[in-house]
Amino acid sequence: MTHPAQNEYSATEQQQLLRLARASIAHTLRHGTDLQVPLEDFPAHLRANRACFVTLKIGTRLRGCIGAMQATQPLAQEVAARACDAAFNDPRFEALQANELDRLTIHISVLNPMEPLTFTNREDLLRQLRPGIDGLLVEEGPDHGTFLPAVWEALPKKEAFLKQLMLKAGLATDYWSNTLRIHRYTCSSFGE
């Protein structure tokens, strides 16, 4: 799926970030330490504070996905850090092994600012969702979960998307309350 937000980064910038993600993982595999990102090697656009997710796959199989919802550091540093988190710290997977690096594909999703959704009931919320465009963050007390816009490819129906997101957040699929908070966001997404 192609969305307007994907055009925020030039092909050159996308390749810089993808190479950086791979180099960061390779450096950690070889040296056991984090790669120090030389920010001066990157254009100003990639030095702006931005939140991102890095998704790793081998073939079609998910191998790791870690990200942050809030921007805390320059994008180049964030990509390097999240790539290593996805490779070595995703609790769903064993740490990546050196023999997997050449088979790994990397996908980066840079988040745009979140927008709180205002809704009166579940049907009102479902009407506002934009399949293939919106990422969603669900929050209820300490429980929370997010789906990136790319998840619409696997869950194209609004109701199924919302039910699975509720499960990911640790809530019942049909959970509803007046204190439920949902934010939407878009992403600039690119990968190998």
C-alpha positions in Angstrom: 0.0 0.0 0.0 1.3 3.5 -0.8 0.3 6.5 1.2 1.2 10.2 0.9 3.1 10.1 4.2 5.6 7.7 2.7 7.1 10.5 0.6 8.5 12.4 3.6 11.9 10.9 3.2 13.8 10.8 -0.1 15.1 7.6 -1.6 18.6 8.6 -0.5 17.5 9.3 3.1 15.6 6.0 3.2 18.7 4.1 2.1 20.8 5.9 4.6 18.5 4.8 7.4 18.2 1.3 6.2 22.0 0.9 5.9 22.3 2.5 9.4 19.9 -0.1 10.9 21.8 -3.0 9.3 25.2 -1.5 10.3 23.9 -1.1 13.9 22.8 -4.7 14.2 26.1 -6.0 12.6 28.2 -3.8 14.9 26.4 -5.2 18.0 26.8 -8.8 16.6 30.6 -8.3 16.1 31.5 -6.1 19.1 28.7 -6.6 21.6 28.3 -2.8 22.0 26.0 -0.2 20.5 27.1 1.6 17.4 27.9 5.2 18.0 26.0 7.2 15.3 28.0 10.1 13.8 25.1 12.6 13.5 27.2 15.0 11.4 27.1 12.3 8.6 23.4 12.7 8.3 21.3 15.6 6.8 19.3 17.8 9.2 16.1 16.0 8.3 17.5 12.8 9.8 18.8 14.6 12.9 15.3 15.8 13.9 13.8 14.1 16.9 11.4 11.5 15.7 9.9 8.3 17.0 10.1 5.1 14.9 9.6 1.4 14.8 12.0 -1.1 13.2 10.6 -4.4 12.0 12.8 -7.3 11.1 11.8 -10.3 9.0 13.4 -13.4 7.6 11.4 -14.3 4.5 7.8 -13.6 5.5 8.4 -14.5 9.2 8.5 -11.7 11.8 11.9 -11.8 13.5 11.5 -8.7 15.7 9.7 -5.4 16.0 10.5 -2.7 18.5 9.7 1.0 18.5 8.8 4.0 20.5 5.7 6.1 20.4 7.3 9.4 21.5 10.4 11.1 20.0 13.3 11.3 22.5 16.4 11.5 20.2 17.5 12.3 16.7 16.0 9.9 14.1 19.3 8.5 13.0 20.1 7.5 16.6 16.6 6.2 17.1 16.8 4.0 14.1 20.1 2.5 15.2 18.8 1.9 18.7 15.4 0.4 17.7 17.1 -1.9 15.1 19.2 -3.4 17.9 16.2 -3.6 20.2 14.3 -5.5 17.5 17.2 -7.8 16.9 18.2 -8.5 20.4 15.6 -7.4 22.9 12.1 -8.3 21.5 10.8 -10.6 24.2 8.9 -12.7 21.7 12.1 -14.0 20.1 15.6 -15.3 20.9 18.4 -12.8 20.2 19.4 -12.6 16.5 22.3 -14.8 15.5 25.1 -13.8 13.1 24.1 -16.4 10.6 20.7 -14.7 10.3 21.9 -11.2 9.3 22.3 -11.9 5.6 18.7 -13.2 5.4 17.2 -10.3 7.4 15.0 -7.7 5.8 14.5 -4.4 7.5 11.5 -2.1 7.5 11.3 1.3 9.2 8.2 3.2 10.2 8.8 6.8 11.2 5.8 8.1 13.2 4.1 11.4 12.6 2.6 13.1 15.7 -0.4 11.4 17.3 -3.9 12.8 17.2 -6.4 11.9 19.9 -9.7 10.5 18.6 -13.0 11.7 20.0 -15.8 9.2 19.8 -19.1 8.4 21.6 -19.2 4.6 21.1 -17.5 1.7 19.3 -19.5 2.3 16.1 -18.5 6.0 16.1 -14.8 5.0 16.5 -15.0 2.4 13.7 -16.5 5.0 11.3 -13.4 7.3 11.9 -10.8 4.7 11.2 -8.9 4.9 7.9 -7.8 1.4 6.8 -4.3 1.4 5.4 -3.5 4.9 6.7 -4.0 5.0 10.5 -1.8 3.5 13.1 -3.7 3.3 16.4 -2.6 3.5 20.0 -5.2 2.1 22.6 -4.8 3.0 26.3 -6.9 2.0 29.2 -5.2 2.6 32.6 -1.9 0.8 32.5 -2.9 -1.3 29.5 -1.9 -0.2 26.1 -1.1 -1.5 22.6 -0.4 -0.2 19.1 -0.7 -1.4 15.6 1.3 0.4 12.8 -0.6 1.2 9.6 1.1 -1.8 7.9 -1.0 -4.1 10.1 -4.0 -3.2 7.9 -2.5 -5.5 5.2 -3.1 -8.5 7.5 -6.3 -7.2 9.1 -8.1 -5.1 6.5 -11.5 -5.0 8.2 -12.0 -2.3 10.7 -13.7 -4.5 13.3 -11.0 -7.2 13.1 -8.3 -4.6 13.3 -9.8 -3.1 16.5 -10.5 -6.5 18.1 -6.9 -7.7 17.6 -5.5 -4.3 18.9 -7.7 -4.7 22.0 -6.2 -8.1 22.6 -2.7 -6.8 22.1 -3.4 -4.2 24.7 -4.5 -6.9 27.2 -8.2 -6.1 26.9 -11.1 -8.2 25.8 -11.9 -8.0 22.0 -15.2 -6.3 22.8 -13.9 -4.1 25.6 -15.5 -0.7 26.0 -15.4 2.0 28.6 -15.8 5.8 28.9 -12.1 6.1 29.9 -10.7 4.3 26.9 -8.3 6.5 25.0 -7.3 6.0 21.4 -4.9 8.0 19.3 -4.2 7.7 15.6 -1.0 8.5 13.7 0.4 8.0 10.3 3.9 6.8 9.3 6.5 7.3 6.7 7.3 3.6 5.9 10.0 2.1 3.8 12.1 -1.1 3.7 14.3 -3.4 1.8 
